[in-house]
């Protein structure tokens, strides 16, 4: 046979034009998602790439597959920097507070991270796995601060997720109305979470 037979489970190599379209779609998706979040219209992504929306669906199938094709590595890099920054804290409370503050800062400035941390697209399994890893680290920070006595003992990882959801909502409102309501809200929350013994140190 003139053409190489494709083994079961393998994908045939893309033609040059198809490969170029794929790369254009990935680049356009990152640009549009950064501007408008992960819920951005797929038609806008296709238009930015200069292809039909049918080509986008042909290459990726659905939104979740597109997200998983382009976003997990970006999110992982951002979250690694959050972990590195938090890990440099001098105390369990400082590490916990720095992690929370930095995540909320990213939510206010980066629509991709906001949607990812707020778990708005759970069907994107690879992205969810990246975020789950970061939340597992957050769980360790919570436990360490509670053992240290600086974080109130009834606070849970689910409570932290609620903090991120509320910060997201306020950041989105602030983006259109101006102001720093999300930051004031977060400062009040952290102040309420820190124990009296934690303040004494």
SULLIN-V361902 format. One record per backbone hydrogen bond with DSSP energy under -0.5 kcal/mol. CO is the residue of the C=O (numbers start at 1). NH is the residue of the N-H. E is the energy in kcal/mol with one decimal. If there is no record, write none. Layout:
CO,NH,E
CO,NH,E
//
This chain:
5,7,-0.5
7,10,-2.2
15,19,-2.8
16,20,-2.2
17,21,-2.2
18,22,-2.1
19,23,-2.2
20,24,-2.5
21,25,-2.5
22,26,-2.2
23,27,-2.4
24,28,-2.5
25,29,-2.5
26,30,-2.1
27,31,-2.0
28,32,-2.9
29,33,-2.8
30,34,-2.1
31,35,-1.5
32,36,-2.9
33,37,-2.5
34,111,-0.6
37,40,-1.6
41,44,-0.7
41,45,-1.2
42,46,-2.5
43,47,-2.5
44,48,-2.1
45,49,-2.0
46,50,-0.9
46,51,-2.4
47,50,-0.6
52,55,-0.5
52,56,-1.4
53,57,-2.4
54,58,-2.3
55,59,-2.0
56,60,-2.5
56,61,-0.5
57,61,-1.7
60,62,-1.2
62,66,-1.8
63,67,-3.0
64,68,-2.6
65,69,-1.2
66,70,-1.2
67,70,-0.8
67,71,-2.9
67,72,-0.6
71,75,-2.8
72,76,-2.8
73,77,-2.0
74,78,-2.1
75,79,-2.8
76,80,-2.2
77,81,-1.6
78,82,-1.7
79,83,-2.5
80,84,-2.7
81,85,-2.3
82,86,-2.7
83,87,-2.8
84,88,-0.9
85,88,-0.6
86,89,-2.0
91,95,-2.5
92,96,-2.3
93,97,-3.2
94,98,-2.4
95,99,-2.0
96,100,-2.2
97,101,-2.8
98,102,-2.5
99,103,-2.2
100,104,-2.3
101,105,-2.2
102,106,-2.1
103,107,-2.3
104,108,-1.8
105,109,-1.2
106,110,-3.0
110,114,-2.3
111,115,-2.3
112,116,-2.4
113,117,-3.0
114,118,-2.0
115,120,-2.2
116,119,-1.4
121,124,-1.7
123,125,-1.6
124,128,-2.4
125,129,-2.2
126,130,-1.7
127,131,-2.2
128,132,-2.7
129,133,-1.8
130,134,-1.5
131,135,-2.4
132,136,-2.0
133,137,-1.7
134,138,-2.1
135,139,-2.0
136,140,-1.5
137,141,-1.9
138,142,-2.5
139,143,-2.3
140,144,-2.4
141,145,-2.4
142,146,-2.2
143,147,-2.5
144,148,-2.0
145,149,-0.6
145,150,-1.8
145,151,-1.4
146,149,-0.6
150,195,-1.9
152,155,-1.3
156,160,-1.8
157,161,-2.0
158,162,-1.8
159,163,-1.8
160,164,-2.2
161,165,-2.2
162,166,-2.4
163,167,-2.5
164,168,-2.3
165,169,-2.1
166,170,-2.2
167,171,-2.6
168,172,-2.3
169,173,-1.9
170,174,-2.8
171,175,-1.7
172,176,-0.8
173,176,-0.7
173,177,-2.3
174,178,-2.6
180,183,-0.6
180,184,-2.0
181,185,-2.6
182,186,-2.3
183,187,-2.4
184,188,-2.2
185,189,-2.1
186,190,-2.9
187,191,-2.2
188,192,-2.0
189,193,-1.6
190,194,-1.5
193,152,-2.3
195,199,-1.6
196,200,-1.3
198,201,-0.7
//
